[in-house]
Amino acid sequence: MISCPPFRSEVKKEGRAQTTKIATTTNSHVAEPAMTPEQMPSESKVSWSKKYWNSVSILQKSREQIVLLCERCCTSWLMILLPFVPAGFIIYYLRVNPAAIFVINFVAVFPIALVNSKAMDLMIDQIGTVKGGLLYMTFGLDKLPFSTETISNNLSNIVQLITSILLLRSRQIDTLKTSLLGGIVSLLLLVTGACYTFGGVSNDRTGFVSGIEQDYNSTAVKMMGDLLTLISISILIPTASHILSGTSTKSVTLESRGSSVVLILVYGCWLVFQLKTHAYLFDPDHSYSLNENGETGENEKTPNVWGLSVLLVLTTTIIAFNTNFAIDSIDGLVKHTSVPKSFVGFILLPILNNDTTALSNGMKDKMDLALHSCIGKSLQITLLFVPMMVLIAWIMGIDEMNLLFDSFQVVTFVLTVVLITHITADGKSNW
């Protein structure tokens, strides 16, 4: 008789041994400490590497943007005046001589305003290259039938706007009125005359010569001159009625508020006319348009929108502080020196709003853009800033802010409009 081996008992023993081994392995795995990055699998190492190189790439891009911003916005000789910016802060808070505070902060505005203007131009280029951007969606444009200088002329009065708001806030109404009219006269006479002179003496078409005659679109300039004539009448009538007919200041203030609403509506119509319905009049070359990819076709690198936005916010804030310091010291300047307040408002403060864009366009033989810059900025002051200050003063309860100006200043303004309309009527400029 053959005997069978103890098969069942052996199987049971092997099964128990395997179960014990699995349990031991599981417990040992749970008890193991967390792996270091060096011990991680290859996929985790790749993710750590990606994070590292992404951070390095962000730093490199930020550095590139800073370099581009410096190259495109900070290359003018006016940058030598940048030390006046921190000096203006220091001397203001040290409460030294008001004349020194005014002069240093006055000078400090020039380099920062130039950087702000260049950053605004680059920002407009970037916005214009984005198909369906906010501005062009508003006017329903897929291509740009006008140059970016047209928009820039409507956005480049930032110093004048900040100065006006600060003067209104400090209730220096007489200085505010004087600076508004002084800004217009300065743009129409000083800047336009400089464009005529330097554009005739030296330009890109013929080099340095004397007696060159430049051409421009007289139709567009005549339309702007007609608008200036309308505005001069709206400013002349309240002053004349007060002086000749004895109209009370309260009545003039009420009339000014109604006229301000009309002037702002006229400015809105002017923007539609300039940017959409008759844009071709303000870009005679028709050379600026978007390609299929929404690009301007220029190969030159430009900073991105975010970098320009930060620069615009920063420069605008600095301009506001330096301008505020200068305005706060006007009373002390007048008190401690022999400088009259009317001179500060009519001559000095408007200089802050004069940039070199129009002059450079004139020397590049682009008199259309030069005149659009000078007269366009004047139109914005008269059609937007003046009525805006009247309405804001109404909200603030300041009844002194109206369209009643000094008679001498009004006469100067009206004669300036008549002169510039007559000079620019023939479409030719001679130095």
C-alpha positions as CSV (number, residue, x, y, z in Angstrom):
1,M,0.0,0.0,0.0
2,I,1.4,3.4,-1.1
3,S,1.3,6.3,1.4
4,C,0.5,9.9,0.3
5,P,2.7,12.9,1.4
6,P,1.3,15.5,3.7
7,F,0.3,17.9,0.9
8,R,-2.3,20.0,2.6
9,S,-0.2,20.8,5.6
10,E,2.7,22.0,3.4
11,V,0.4,24.2,1.3
12,K,-1.0,25.8,4.5
13,K,2.5,26.5,5.7
14,E,3.6,28.1,2.4
15,G,0.4,30.2,2.3
16,R,1.0,31.5,5.8
17,A,4.6,32.3,5.0
18,Q,3.6,34.3,1.8
19,T,0.9,36.2,3.8
20,T,3.4,37.1,6.5
21,K,5.9,38.2,3.8
22,I,3.4,40.5,2.1
23,A,2.3,42.0,5.4
24,T,5.9,42.6,6.4
25,T,6.6,44.3,3.0
26,T,3.6,46.6,3.4
27,N,4.5,47.6,6.9
28,S,8.0,48.3,5.9
29,H,6.9,50.5,3.0
30,V,4.6,52.6,5.2
31,A,7.4,53.1,7.7
32,E,9.9,54.3,5.1
33,P,10.7,58.1,5.3
34,A,9.7,60.5,2.4
35,M,12.1,60.5,-0.5
36,T,14.3,63.5,-1.2
37,P,14.2,65.2,-4.6
38,E,17.3,63.3,-5.6
39,Q,15.5,60.0,-4.8
40,M,12.3,60.9,-6.7
41,P,11.4,59.3,-10.0
42,S,12.5,60.9,-13.2
43,E,9.1,62.6,-13.8
44,S,9.2,64.5,-10.5
45,K,12.8,65.6,-11.3
46,V,11.6,66.9,-14.7
47,S,8.8,69.0,-13.0
48,W,11.3,70.5,-10.6
49,S,13.6,71.3,-13.5
50,K,10.7,72.9,-15.4
51,K,9.8,75.1,-12.4
52,Y,13.4,76.2,-12.0
53,W,13.9,77.1,-15.7
54,N,10.5,78.8,-15.8
55,S,11.6,81.1,-13.0
56,V,14.9,81.8,-14.8
57,S,12.9,82.6,-18.0
58,I,10.6,85.0,-16.2
59,L,13.6,86.8,-14.7
60,Q,15.3,87.0,-18.1
61,K,12.1,88.4,-19.8
62,S,11.7,91.0,-17.0
63,R,15.3,92.1,-17.5
64,E,14.7,92.3,-21.3
65,Q,11.6,94.4,-20.7
66,I,13.5,96.8,-18.4
67,V,16.2,97.2,-21.0
68,L,13.7,97.8,-23.8
69,L,11.9,100.4,-21.7
70,C,15.2,102.2,-21.0
71,E,16.2,102.0,-24.6
72,R,12.9,103.3,-26.0
73,C,11.8,105.8,-23.4
74,C,15.0,107.1,-21.6
75,T,17.4,108.0,-24.3
76,S,16.8,111.8,-24.5
77,W,19.3,114.3,-23.2
78,L,16.6,115.5,-20.8
79,M,17.4,112.4,-18.8
80,I,20.2,114.3,-17.2
81,L,17.5,116.2,-15.3
82,L,16.3,113.0,-13.6
83,P,18.1,113.8,-10.3
84,F,15.8,116.7,-9.9
85,V,12.9,114.2,-9.3
86,P,14.1,112.8,-5.9
87,A,15.6,116.2,-5.1
88,G,12.1,117.7,-5.5
89,F,10.7,115.2,-2.9
90,I,13.5,115.9,-0.5
91,I,13.4,119.7,-0.6
92,Y,9.6,119.8,-0.3
93,Y,9.5,117.7,2.9
94,L,12.4,119.6,4.3
95,R,10.2,122.8,3.9
96,V,13.0,125.0,2.6
97,N,12.6,128.2,0.5
98,P,9.3,128.0,-1.6
99,A,11.2,129.4,-4.6
100,A,13.6,126.6,-4.5
101,I,10.8,124.0,-4.1
102,F,9.0,125.5,-7.1
103,V,12.1,125.6,-9.4
104,I,13.4,122.1,-8.6
105,N,10.0,120.4,-8.9
106,F,9.2,122.5,-12.1
107,V,12.4,121.2,-13.7
108,A,11.7,117.6,-12.5
109,V,8.5,117.4,-14.5
110,F,10.3,117.6,-17.9
111,P,12.2,114.3,-18.0
112,I,9.3,112.3,-16.4
113,A,6.8,113.9,-18.8
114,L,9.0,113.0,-21.7
115,V,9.2,109.3,-20.5
116,N,5.4,109.3,-20.0
117,S,4.8,110.7,-23.5
118,K,7.1,108.1,-25.1
119,A,5.5,105.3,-23.1
120,M,2.1,106.5,-24.2
121,D,3.1,106.4,-27.9
122,L,4.5,102.9,-27.5
123,M,1.3,101.8,-25.6
124,I,-0.8,103.2,-28.5
125,D,1.3,101.2,-30.9
126,Q,0.7,98.0,-28.9
127,I,-3.0,98.7,-28.5
128,G,-3.3,99.4,-32.2
129,T,-1.8,96.1,-33.1
130,V,-4.3,94.1,-31.1
131,K,-7.2,93.4,-33.5
132,G,-10.5,94.1,-31.9
133,G,-8.9,96.2,-29.1
134,L,-11.2,98.4,-27.0
135,L,-10.7,101.6,-28.8
136,Y,-11.1,100.1,-32.3
137,M,-14.0,97.9,-31.2
138,T,-15.7,101.1,-30.0
139,F,-15.3,102.7,-33.5
140,G,-15.9,99.3,-35.3
141,L,-12.5,99.3,-37.0
142,D,-10.6,96.2,-38.3
143,K,-7.8,98.3,-39.8
144,L,-6.3,101.6,-38.9
145,P,-7.0,104.3,-41.4
146,F,-5.2,106.8,-39.2
147,S,-1.8,107.0,-37.7
148,T,-1.2,106.4,-34.0
149,E,0.0,110.1,-33.7
150,T,-3.7,111.1,-34.2
151,I,-4.6,109.2,-31.0
152,S,-1.5,110.3,-29.2
153,N,-2.4,114.0,-29.8
154,N,-5.7,113.3,-27.9
155,L,-3.9,111.7,-25.0
156,S,-0.7,113.7,-24.5
157,N,-2.1,116.5,-22.3
158,I,-1.5,114.6,-19.1
159,V,0.6,117.3,-17.4
160,Q,-2.0,120.0,-18.2
161,L,-4.8,117.8,-16.8
162,I,-2.9,117.0,-13.6
163,T,-2.0,120.7,-13.1
164,S,-5.6,121.8,-13.7
165,I,-7.0,119.3,-11.2
166,L,-4.4,120.1,-8.5
167,L,-5.1,123.9,-9.0
168,L,-8.8,123.3,-8.7
169,R,-8.3,121.1,-5.6
170,S,-6.3,123.9,-3.9
171,R,-8.9,126.5,-5.0
172,Q,-6.4,128.6,-6.9
173,I,-9.1,129.5,-9.5
174,D,-7.4,132.5,-11.0
175,T,-4.2,130.6,-11.6
176,L,-6.2,127.7,-13.1
177,K,-8.0,129.9,-15.6
178,T,-4.7,131.7,-16.5
179,S,-2.8,128.4,-17.0
180,L,-5.6,127.0,-19.3
181,L,-5.6,130.0,-21.6
182,G,-1.8,130.3,-21.3
183,G,-1.4,126.6,-22.4
184,I,-3.5,127.2,-25.5
185,V,-1.7,130.4,-26.5
186,S,1.7,128.7,-25.9
187,L,0.8,125.7,-28.1
188,L,-0.6,127.9,-30.9
189,L,2.1,130.5,-31.0
190,L,5.3,129.2,-29.4
191,V,5.2,125.5,-30.5
192,T,3.6,126.1,-33.9
193,G,6.1,128.9,-34.6
194,A,9.0,126.7,-33.6
195,C,7.7,124.0,-36.0
196,Y,7.6,126.5,-38.8
197,T,11.0,127.8,-38.1
198,F,13.0,124.6,-37.4
199,G,11.1,122.7,-40.1
200,G,12.0,125.3,-42.7
201,V,15.6,125.6,-41.7
202,S,16.4,121.9,-41.2
203,N,14.3,118.9,-42.3
204,D,14.8,115.4,-43.5
205,R,13.8,116.2,-47.1
206,T,16.5,118.7,-48.0
207,G,18.8,118.7,-45.0
208,F,20.0,122.0,-43.5
209,V,18.9,124.8,-45.8
210,S,17.2,128.1,-45.6
211,G,13.9,129.1,-47.2
212,I,12.4,125.7,-47.7
213,E,8.6,125.6,-48.1
214,Q,6.7,122.8,-46.5
215,D,3.2,121.6,-47.5
216,Y,0.3,120.2,-45.4
217,N,-3.4,119.4,-45.7
218,S,-5.1,122.8,-45.3
219,T,-8.5,121.2,-45.2
220,A,-8.0,119.4,-41.9
221,V,-6.2,122.4,-40.4
222,K,-9.0,124.7,-41.5
223,M,-11.5,122.5,-39.8
224,M,-9.5,122.7,-36.6
225,G,-9.3,126.5,-37.0
226,D,-13.0,126.7,-37.4
227,L,-13.5,124.8,-34.1
228,L,-11.0,127.2,-32.4
229,T,-13.0,130.1,-33.6
230,L,-16.2,128.6,-32.2
231,I,-14.5,128.1,-28.8
232,S,-13.1,131.6,-28.7
233,I,-16.7,132.9,-29.2
234,S,-18.0,130.7,-26.4
235,I,-15.3,132.2,-24.1
236,L,-15.6,135.8,-25.3
237,I,-19.3,136.1,-24.8
238,P,-19.5,135.5,-21.0
239,T,-16.6,137.9,-20.4
240,A,-18.1,140.5,-22.7
241,S,-21.6,140.2,-21.2
242,H,-20.1,140.6,-17.7
243,I,-18.0,143.7,-18.6
244,L,-20.3,145.5,-21.1
245,S,-23.8,144.5,-19.8
246,G,-23.1,144.1,-16.2
247,T,-24.2,140.4,-16.0
248,S,-23.8,139.1,-12.5
249,T,-21.2,136.5,-11.8
250,K,-23.9,134.0,-10.7
251,S,-25.6,134.3,-14.0
252,V,-22.3,133.8,-15.9
253,T,-21.7,130.7,-13.8
254,L,-25.0,129.2,-14.7
255,E,-24.4,130.0,-18.4
256,S,-20.9,128.5,-18.2
257,R,-22.2,125.2,-16.9
258,G,-24.7,124.8,-19.8
259,S,-22.0,125.9,-22.3
260,S,-19.6,123.3,-20.8
261,V,-22.0,120.4,-21.5
262,V,-22.3,121.6,-25.1
263,L,-18.5,121.9,-25.5
264,I,-18.0,118.4,-24.2
265,L,-20.6,117.1,-26.7
266,V,-18.8,119.0,-29.5
267,Y,-15.5,117.3,-28.5
268,G,-17.2,113.9,-28.7
269,C,-18.4,114.7,-32.2
270,W,-14.9,115.9,-33.1
271,L,-13.4,112.6,-32.0
272,V,-15.8,110.6,-34.1
273,F,-15.1,112.9,-37.1
274,Q,-11.3,112.7,-36.6
275,L,-11.0,109.0,-35.8
276,K,-13.7,107.4,-38.0
277,T,-15.8,109.3,-40.5
278,H,-13.0,111.5,-41.9
279,A,-9.9,109.8,-40.5
280,Y,-8.2,110.0,-44.0
281,L,-7.9,113.8,-43.6
282,F,-5.6,113.3,-40.6
283,D,-3.4,110.7,-42.2
284,P,-2.7,111.8,-45.7
285,D,-0.1,109.1,-46.4
286,H,-2.5,106.2,-45.5
287,S,0.6,104.2,-44.7
288,Y,-0.4,102.7,-41.4
289,S,-2.4,99.5,-41.5
290,L,-2.5,96.2,-39.8
291,N,-1.4,93.0,-41.5
292,E,-3.3,89.7,-41.3
293,N,-1.6,88.8,-38.0
294,G,-2.6,92.1,-36.5
295,E,1.0,93.5,-36.5
296,T,2.3,96.8,-37.6
297,G,5.0,95.4,-39.8
298,E,7.8,96.9,-37.9
299,N,10.7,94.6,-36.9
300,E,11.9,96.7,-34.1
301,K,11.3,95.2,-30.6
302,T,9.0,97.1,-28.3
303,P,8.1,96.6,-24.7
304,N,4.9,94.6,-23.9
305,V,1.7,96.2,-22.7
306,W,2.3,95.2,-19.0
307,G,5.7,96.8,-18.8
308,L,4.3,100.0,-20.5
309,S,1.3,100.0,-18.2
310,V,3.6,99.9,-15.1
311,L,5.8,102.6,-16.5
312,L,2.7,104.8,-17.3
313,V,1.3,104.4,-13.8
314,L,4.7,105.1,-12.2
315,T,5.5,108.2,-14.3
316,T,2.0,109.7,-14.0
317,T,2.2,109.3,-10.2
318,I,5.6,111.0,-10.1
319,I,4.3,113.8,-12.3
320,A,1.4,114.3,-10.0
321,F,3.6,114.5,-6.9
322,N,6.2,116.9,-8.4
323,T,3.4,119.1,-9.9
324,N,1.6,119.2,-6.6
325,F,4.8,120.2,-4.8
326,A,5.3,123.0,-7.4
327,I,1.7,124.2,-7.1
328,D,1.7,124.2,-3.3
329,S,4.7,126.5,-3.4
330,I,3.2,129.1,-5.8
331,D,1.9,131.4,-3.0
332,G,5.3,131.3,-1.2
333,L,7.1,132.0,-4.5
334,V,4.9,135.0,-5.2
335,K,5.3,136.2,-1.6
336,H,9.1,135.9,-1.4
337,T,9.9,137.0,-4.9
338,S,8.8,139.7,-7.3
339,V,7.3,137.2,-9.8
340,P,3.6,138.0,-10.4
341,K,1.1,135.2,-10.1
342,S,-0.3,135.9,-13.6
343,F,3.2,135.3,-15.0
344,V,3.4,131.9,-13.2
345,G,0.0,130.9,-14.6
346,F,0.2,132.3,-18.1
347,I,3.8,131.6,-18.9
348,L,5.6,129.1,-16.6
349,L,2.9,126.4,-16.0
350,P,2.0,126.1,-19.7
351,I,5.6,125.4,-20.5
352,L,5.3,122.1,-18.7
353,N,2.8,120.9,-21.3
354,N,5.0,121.6,-24.3
355,D,6.8,118.6,-25.6
356,T,9.2,118.1,-28.5
357,T,6.9,115.8,-30.6
358,A,5.5,118.6,-32.8
359,L,9.0,120.1,-33.3
360,S,10.5,116.7,-34.3
361,N,7.6,116.1,-36.7
362,G,8.3,119.5,-38.3
363,M,12.0,118.7,-38.7
364,K,11.0,115.3,-40.3
365,D,9.0,117.2,-43.0
366,K,5.7,116.0,-41.4
367,M,4.0,119.3,-41.0
368,D,0.6,117.7,-41.0
369,L,1.4,115.8,-37.8
370,A,3.2,118.8,-36.3
371,L,0.1,121.0,-36.8
372,H,-2.3,118.3,-35.7
373,S,-0.2,118.0,-32.5
374,C,-0.2,121.7,-31.7
375,I,-3.8,122.5,-32.7
376,G,-5.2,119.2,-31.6
377,K,-3.8,119.6,-28.1
378,S,-5.2,123.1,-28.0
379,L,-8.6,121.8,-29.0
380,Q,-8.5,119.2,-26.3
381,I,-7.8,121.8,-23.7
382,T,-10.6,124.1,-24.8
383,L,-13.2,121.5,-25.7
384,L,-12.6,119.1,-22.8
385,F,-10.4,120.4,-20.0
386,V,-11.9,123.8,-19.6
387,P,-15.6,122.6,-19.5
388,M,-14.5,119.6,-17.4
389,M,-13.0,121.9,-14.8
390,V,-16.2,123.9,-14.7
391,L,-18.4,120.8,-14.2
392,I,-16.0,119.3,-11.6
393,A,-16.0,122.7,-9.7
394,W,-19.8,122.6,-9.8
395,I,-19.8,119.2,-8.2
396,M,-17.3,120.4,-5.6
397,G,-19.4,123.5,-4.9
398,I,-16.8,126.0,-6.2
399,D,-18.8,128.7,-7.9
400,E,-15.8,130.8,-8.9
401,M,-14.8,128.4,-11.7
402,N,-16.7,129.5,-14.8
403,L,-16.0,130.8,-18.3
404,L,-15.4,134.3,-17.0
405,F,-11.8,135.0,-17.7
406,D,-9.6,138.1,-17.4
407,S,-10.3,140.5,-20.3
408,F,-6.7,140.9,-21.3
409,Q,-6.3,137.1,-21.5
410,V,-9.4,136.7,-23.5
411,V,-8.4,139.3,-26.0
412,T,-5.0,137.6,-26.3
413,F,-6.6,134.2,-26.9
414,V,-9.0,135.5,-29.5
415,L,-6.3,137.3,-31.4
416,T,-4.1,134.2,-31.2
417,V,-6.9,132.1,-32.8
418,V,-7.4,134.7,-35.6
419,L,-3.7,134.8,-36.3
420,I,-3.2,131.0,-36.4
421,T,-6.3,130.5,-38.6
422,H,-5.0,133.1,-41.0
423,I,-1.4,131.8,-41.1
424,T,-2.3,128.1,-41.7
425,A,-5.1,128.7,-44.3
426,D,-2.9,128.3,-47.4
427,G,-1.5,124.9,-46.6
428,K,2.2,126.1,-46.8
429,S,4.7,127.0,-44.1
430,N,7.7,129.2,-44.4
431,W,10.2,129.7,-41.7
